[in-house]
């Protein structure tokens, strides 16, 4: 007999946890739509030559390749590969359908992606990503960058997982600062910024030691200057604007980035995002070779150890490998599977014990037509329900209802039919009432008004 077990690096949930996870996805998708983002889906696999155009090295080693039996027999190279993120498929999608899309193209996508990473706690090989992007044709004004934090605020406010901060930076500010220091080589900049991006995780002192050590060999004075620059934070909107004004005077090379970030902050405030939910953070770097302007990173104030729960930024040309058109954009991604796992481990999300469904009980087989009639009525009104199709002892029906997590149970047995009533029990509170048969639907629709 084969022992049943799930593959390493996958997240498989019991129904109560799955309901909680589905609720998270629904909240994310609903808020994406509220800001005008349109849904798309792309195939789980792409042509290998398309998927790996912009990648190689470590990324390619993590890709799952797909081969048909015929290809294996012929010894041919794989032609298909499972997507490792949603960005490359988006680039292909926009380039392929460019003339059918309206620009700026606002898309959201919630699908699984696959990476052959080493399986460990909170890191998965199969996981959900929830992305939004705004793609422009030829150009995309920086004001679109301001809308993204408003979306982030809407999502995490509704999820109600505690206070959070959306940290913002602009790549151009960092580039100007490092060039003024004489760190102008692109590869060297990338290495330094990769370390700077680890400050919130490793701490300033650890990063400083790395920058002074082998491979960087930066002088003590230079490291101190870098840390003094990137450790500046804002506490209010006005303090953020003051820091930017000061930077523009100190480092003219950063002027374009400062102007862009100031415009973004002004519009974030106009969009109604509370100023205690966003802040400047010049240590946010996020991949120098990809992001070119505004960058974002969102963290939970009370659980900094969880790390970023949402990140993204501005890029100059999404589909340069697939189209001659210039397609700049801005976007974010929420790694939903990892986020759910982390929130569950921190006790911020618990299994949804109640399924918000109704169970129509059955005491006698001859009552089945009436039970089915009740179910038809409830389903017609948009209420999810299940009928107990086999007559069983009441205790066993309640036991089943409790294990599944029904919210209510309806009984319409011999005694109820004689009185023209139904018995309705709130399975969370244990309260049970008899109501007129005709009042069942309004009672379930407005349970609180009926004392349930």
C-alpha positions in Angstrom: 0.0 0.0 0.0 1.3 3.5 -1.0 1.6 6.0 1.9 -0.5 9.1 1.0 1.6 12.2 1.2 1.8 15.6 -0.4 4.8 16.7 -2.5 7.3 18.9 -0.6 6.9 22.6 -1.1 3.1 22.6 -1.5 0.4 24.1 0.6 -2.6 21.8 1.1 -5.3 23.0 3.5 -8.3 21.5 5.3 -11.7 23.0 4.4 -11.8 25.5 7.3 -8.3 26.8 6.3 -9.2 26.8 2.7 -12.2 29.0 3.3 -10.0 31.4 5.1 -7.5 31.3 2.3 -10.2 31.8 -0.3 -11.5 34.8 1.6 -8.0 36.3 1.4 -8.0 35.8 -2.4 -11.5 37.2 -2.7 -10.6 40.4 -0.7 -7.5 40.9 -2.8 -9.3 40.4 -6.1 -12.3 42.5 -5.1 -10.1 45.5 -4.2 -8.1 45.1 -7.4 -11.4 45.3 -9.3 -12.5 48.4 -7.4 -9.6 50.3 -8.8 -10.4 49.3 -12.4 -8.0 46.5 -12.9 -9.2 43.8 -15.4 -8.7 40.1 -14.8 -6.6 37.9 -17.1 -5.2 34.4 -16.9 -2.3 33.0 -18.8 -1.4 29.3 -19.3 0.4 27.5 -16.5 3.2 26.8 -19.0 4.9 28.9 -21.6 7.2 28.2 -24.5 10.7 27.7 -23.1 12.2 30.3 -25.5 9.7 32.9 -24.4 9.8 32.2 -20.7 13.6 32.1 -20.4 14.4 35.1 -22.6 15.2 37.4 -19.8 16.6 34.9 -17.4 19.3 32.3 -16.8 21.6 31.1 -14.1 19.9 30.5 -10.8 16.4 31.2 -12.2 16.7 28.7 -15.0 17.9 26.1 -12.5 14.6 26.6 -10.6 12.3 26.2 -13.6 10.2 23.1 -14.0 10.4 21.9 -17.6 7.5 20.1 -19.3 8.2 17.2 -21.8 5.7 15.1 -23.6 6.4 11.3 -23.8 7.2 11.7 -27.5 9.8 14.3 -26.8 11.4 12.1 -24.2 11.5 9.2 -26.6 13.2 11.4 -29.2 15.6 12.8 -26.7 14.6 16.3 -27.7 15.0 19.4 -25.5 12.0 20.6 -23.5 9.8 23.1 -25.4 7.6 24.1 -22.5 8.2 25.2 -18.9 6.0 26.1 -16.0 5.8 29.8 -15.3 8.0 30.9 -12.3 6.2 34.3 -11.9 3.4 36.3 -13.5 5.5 39.1 -14.9 7.1 37.3 -17.8 3.8 35.8 -19.0 2.3 39.4 -18.7 5.1 40.7 -20.9 4.4 38.0 -23.5 0.6 38.6 -23.2 0.9 42.4 -23.7 3.2 42.1 -26.7 1.1 39.4 -28.3 -2.2 41.3 -27.8 -0.9 44.8 -28.0 -3.2 45.9 -30.8 -6.3 44.5 -29.1 -5.7 46.1 -25.7 -6.6 49.6 -24.5 -3.8 51.5 -22.9 -3.0 52.2 -20.2 -3.7 48.5 -19.7 -4.7 47.8 -16.1 -4.6 44.1 -15.4 -4.8 41.9 -12.3 -3.9 38.2 -12.2 -4.3 35.7 -9.4 -2.8 32.3 -10.3 -0.3 29.7 -9.2 3.3 29.8 -10.1 6.1 27.2 -9.8 9.7 27.3 -8.6 12.1 24.4 -8.0 13.3 26.0 -4.7 14.6 24.0 -1.7 11.4 23.3 0.2 11.4 24.9 3.7 8.9 26.5 6.1 7.1 29.3 4.4 8.8 28.8 1.1 6.8 26.9 -1.5 7.4 25.3 -4.9 3.8 25.9 -5.9 2.2 29.1 -4.7 -0.3 31.8 -5.5 0.7 35.2 -6.7 -1.7 38.1 -6.8 -0.4 40.8 -9.2 -1.6 44.1 -10.6 0.2 46.2 -13.2 -0.6 49.3 -15.2 1.1 49.2 -18.6 1.5 52.3 -20.8 2.2 52.7 -24.5 5.3 54.8 -25.1 4.9 56.5 -21.7 3.2 56.3 -18.4 3.0 59.3 -16.1 4.3 58.9 -12.6 0.9 59.7 -11.1 0.0 56.0 -11.8 2.7 55.1 -9.3 0.7 56.9 -6.6 -2.4 54.7 -7.1 -0.6 51.5 -6.2 -0.2 52.4 -2.5 -4.0 53.2 -2.4 -4.7 49.7 -3.7 -2.3 48.2 -1.1 -4.0 50.2 1.7 -7.5 49.0 0.6 -6.4 45.4 0.5 -4.7 45.2 3.8 -7.3 47.4 5.6 -10.0 45.0 4.6 -8.0 41.9 5.5 -7.7 43.5 9.0 -4.4 41.8 9.9 -3.1 44.7 11.9 -1.3 48.1 11.3 1.0 48.2 8.3 3.4 50.6 6.6 4.0 51.0 2.9 7.6 52.0 2.5 8.5 54.0 -0.7 11.7 54.9 -2.4 12.8 55.9 -5.9 15.7 54.2 -7.8 16.8 57.4 -9.3 17.5 58.9 -5.9 19.8 56.0 -5.0 21.6 56.1 -8.4 22.3 59.8 -8.0 23.6 59.4 -4.5 25.9 56.6 -5.4 27.2 58.3 -8.5 28.0 61.4 -6.4 30.0 59.1 -4.2 32.0 57.7 -7.1 30.2 54.4 -7.1 29.2 54.6 -10.8 29.8 51.1 -12.1 26.5 49.5 -12.7 27.5 46.1 -11.4 29.2 47.5 -8.3 26.0 49.6 -7.6 23.9 46.5 -7.9 26.0 44.7 -5.4 26.0 47.6 -2.9 22.2 48.1 -3.3 21.6 44.4 -2.8 23.2 44.7 0.6 21.5 47.9 1.4 18.2 46.2 0.8 19.0 43.8 3.6 19.2 46.4 6.3 15.7 45.8 7.8 16.4 42.1 7.9 20.1 41.9 9.0 20.5 45.2 10.8 22.7 48.2 9.9 25.8 47.0 11.7 25.8 43.6 9.9 25.4 45.4 6.5 28.1 47.9 7.4 30.6 45.0 8.1 29.8 43.4 4.8 30.3 46.6 2.9 33.7 47.1 4.5 34.7 43.5 3.9 36.0 41.4 1.0 34.3 42.0 -2.3 33.3 45.6 -1.4 36.3 47.1 0.5 34.5 50.4 1.0 36.2 52.8 3.4 34.7 53.3 6.8 33.8 56.9 6.0 32.0 55.9 2.8 30.0 53.2 4.6 29.0 55.6 7.3 27.8 58.1 4.6 25.8 55.4 2.9 24.1 54.3 6.1 23.4 57.9 7.1 21.7 58.4 3.8 19.6 55.2 3.6 18.5 55.1 7.2 16.5 58.3 6.9 12.8 57.6 7.5 9.7 59.8 7.6 7.1 59.8 10.3 4.5 62.1 8.7 3.7 63.3 5.2 5.2 66.7 5.9 8.4 65.2 7.2 8.7 63.1 4.1 8.3 66.2 1.9 10.9 68.0 4.0 13.4 65.2 3.6 12.9 65.2 -0.2 13.4 69.0 -0.4 16.6 68.6 1.6 17.9 65.8 -0.7 17.3 67.8 -3.8 19.4 70.6 -2.5 22.2 68.3 -1.4 22.3 66.0 -4.4 21.3 67.6 -7.7 21.8 64.2 -9.5 18.8 62.9 -7.6 16.5 65.7 -8.6 14.4 63.7 -11.1 13.8 60.9 -8.5 13.0 63.5 -5.8 10.5 65.3 -8.0 8.8 62.0 -9.0 8.6 60.8 -5.4 7.2 64.1 -4.2 4.5 63.9 -6.8 3.7 60.3 -5.8 3.5 61.3 -2.1 1.2 64.3 -2.9 -1.2 62.1 -4.8 -1.1 59.3 -2.2 -2.4 61.8 0.3 -5.0 63.0 -2.2 -6.2 59.4 -2.6 -7.0 59.3 1.1 -4.3 56.9 2.3 -3.7 57.9 6.0 -0.2 59.3 6.5 0.6 56.7 9.2 0.3 54.1 6.5 3.1 55.2 4.2 6.7 56.4 4.8 10.0 57.1 3.0 12.6 54.4 3.3 15.8 54.9 1.3 17.0 51.4 2.1 14.3 49.8 -0.1 16.2 48.7 -3.3 14.5 45.7 -4.9 16.6 44.5 -7.9 18.5 47.3 -9.6 18.3 45.6 -13.0 14.5 45.5 -13.1 13.0 48.5 -11.3 13.9 51.9 -12.5 11.9 54.4 -10.5 9.4 54.2 -7.6 9.6 51.0 -5.5 7.3 49.8 -2.7 7.5 47.4 0.2 4.8 46.7 2.8 5.4 45.3 6.2 3.2 44.6 9.3 4.2 47.1 12.1 3.7 44.5 14.9 5.3 41.6 13.0 8.5 42.9 11.3 9.9 39.4 11.3 7.4 38.4 8.7 9.2 40.7 6.2 7.6 42.2 3.1 4.0 41.2 2.5 3.6 43.1 -0.7 6.3 44.7 -3.0 6.8 46.1 -6.5 7.7 49.2 -8.4 8.2 51.0 -11.7 9.9 49.6 -14.8 10.8 51.2 -18.1 9.9 48.6 -20.7 8.0 45.5 -19.8 8.2 43.7 -23.2 11.4 44.8 -24.8 12.3 41.2 -25.7 8.9 40.6 -27.4 8.0 43.9 -29.0 9.6 47.0 -30.6 7.0 49.1 -28.8 8.0 50.8 -25.5 5.7 49.6 -22.8 6.6 51.1 -19.4 4.6 50.1 -16.3 4.2 49.9 -12.6 2.9 47.0 -10.4 3.0 45.0 -7.3 2.8 41.4 -6.2 1.4 39.7 -3.1 2.7 36.2 -2.5 -0.6 34.9 -1.1 0.4 31.3 -0.1 3.5 32.5 1.8 1.6 35.4 3.3 -1.2 33.1 4.5 1.2 30.6 6.0 3.1 33.4 7.9 -0.2 35.0 9.1 -1.4 31.6 10.3 1.8 30.9 12.1 1.6 34.3 13.8 -2.0 33.7 14.9 -3.3 36.5 12.8 -5.5 34.2 10.7 -7.4 31.2 12.0 -9.4 28.6 10.2 -12.9 29.7 9.2 -14.9 27.4 11.6 -18.2 28.5 10.1 -18.9 27.8 6.4 -21.9 30.2 6.4 -24.0 27.4 4.9 -27.3 26.0 6.1 -27.9 22.2 6.7 -31.4 21.0 6.1 -31.8 18.0 8.4 -33.8 14.9 7.8 -35.5 12.8 10.5 -37.7 10.5 8.3 -37.2 9.5 4.6 -40.8 10.5 3.8 -39.8 14.1 4.7 -37.2 14.3 2.0 -39.5 16.1 -0.6 -40.2 18.9 1.9 -36.5 19.1 2.8 -35.6 19.4 -0.9 -38.3 22.1 -1.3 -36.7 24.1 1.5 -33.3 23.8 -0.1 -34.6 25.0 -3.5 -36.1 28.0 -1.8 -32.9 28.9 0.0 -30.7 28.4 -3.0 -33.0 30.5 -5.1 -32.4 33.3 -2.7 -28.7 32.9 -2.9 -28.2 31.0 0.4 -25.8 28.1 0.3 -27.2 24.9 1.8 -26.9 21.2 1.9 -29.7 18.6 2.4 -29.1 15.6 4.7 -30.1 13.0 2.2 -30.2 10.1 4.6 -32.4 10.1 7.7 -30.2 9.8 10.8 -30.5 10.3 14.5 -30.5 14.0 15.4 -27.3 13.8 17.4 -25.4 12.4 14.4 -26.7 15.2 12.2 -25.6 17.8 14.7 -22.2 16.1 14.9 -21.8 16.2 11.2 -22.9 19.9 11.0 -20.4 20.8 13.7 -17.5 19.1 12.0 -18.2 20.6 8.6 -18.8 24.0 10.1 -22.4 24.9 9.1 -23.8 28.2 10.4 -27.4 27.1 10.7 -29.5 23.9 10.8 -33.1 23.7 9.7 -35.5 20.9 10.8 -38.9 20.4 9.3 -40.0 17.1 10.7 -43.4 15.6 11.7 -44.0 17.8 14.7 -42.9 21.0 12.9 -45.1 20.2 9.9 -48.1 19.7 12.2 -47.6 23.2 13.7 -46.7 24.9 10.4 -43.3 25.9 11.7 -39.6 25.1 11.2 -36.9 24.7 13.8 -33.9 26.9 13.1 -30.7 26.5 15.2 -27.7 28.8 15.2 -24.9 26.3 15.4 -22.4 28.9 16.6 -24.4 30.2 19.6 -26.6 27.1 20.2 -29.8 29.2 20.1 -32.8 27.4 18.6 -36.2 28.9 17.7 -39.4 27.8 16.0 -40.6 30.2 13.3 -43.5 30.1 10.8 -42.6 28.1 7.7 -43.1 31.2 5.6 -40.7 33.2 7.7 -37.7 31.0 7.2 -36.2 32.9 4.3 -36.5 36.4 5.8 -35.2 35.1 9.1 -32.1 33.6 7.5 -31.6 36.7 5.4 -31.8 39.0 8.4 -30.7 36.7 11.2 -29.6 39.5 13.6 -33.0 41.1 13.4 -34.6 37.9 14.5 -32.3 37.5 17.5 -30.1 34.8 15.8 
